[in-house]
Amino acid sequence: MTVVLYARRKGWPLTRATVDLRHEKVHAKDCAECETKEGRVDRIESRMTLEGDLTDEQQARLLEISERCPIKRTLTSEVVIVPK
């Protein structure tokens, strides 16, 4: 949604944005890009597809904007669940 709203605000010809996710639990020791080295971690692979008559620069900017999505920020930040 962040990407679509940004493209709309800029007047760019984005007709569709699709995100495919693949989730798995992996052993931390087998995860090269993980900071955690013990136990298991959640690993999510994502692929974004942008459709429309976009320039290479517009596509690159939209992918950059996708990194600032509030949902991605939540998933990549530390999460604490406090029971009440």
N, C-alpha and C positions, 0 to 999 in steps of 0.2 A: 504494500500500500504506500509506503514511503516513496518508493521509486515512481510509482504511477502519479502520485500527487506532485512530485517534483517536476516530472516531465510535463504534466498538464500545466503547471504554473509557468514553465518556460515556453510553452507552446510547441513542444517537440512532438513529432509524429509517432509516439509510442502507441501501438495498437493493443499490445498484450505483453504482460510480464508473468513468467511462470517460474516457480521455484520447486525443484525436486530435492527432497531430503532423503538421506539414508542413515538410519541410526543403528548403532551396535554398541554392545558393551565389550570392551577389550581389556586385556591385562595391561596395566600401566607400563610395565617393562617392555611391552611390544609396541608401544606408541611413541614413535620418534619425536613427534611435535608436542607431546604432553609434558607439562612440568612435573606432575605427580609421577612417582616412580614405583609406588606400592599399591597393591589392591587392583581394583578394576575402575575404569573410567568410561563415561559416556563419550562416544565419538560420533559426530554428525558430519556427514559429507553433504555439501550443498552445491547445486548447479542452478544458476539463473539463466533463463533464456529470455531475451528481449526481442520482440517482434515490432516491425514498423520500418519506415524508411529513415533510419537513423544514421548519422555519420559515425565514423570510428570514434571521434572525439566525444560525441554524445553518448555512445554506448559505454565508453570508458568512464565518463563522469557518472552515469547512472549506476554502474557497478561500484564506483567509489561511494556514492550516496547510500547504496544498499548496506555498506559496512556500518553506517550510523543508525540503522533501523533500531527503534526502541526494543523490539523483541530480540534481536541479535545481541544487543547490549546486555539485556537481562540474562540471556543464556550463557554469555561469556564472562559474566561477572560472578563474584562469590555470592552464593545464595545461602541464607540462613533461615531455617524454619523454626519458629519458636512456638512450642505448645502452650496452650492456655487452658 
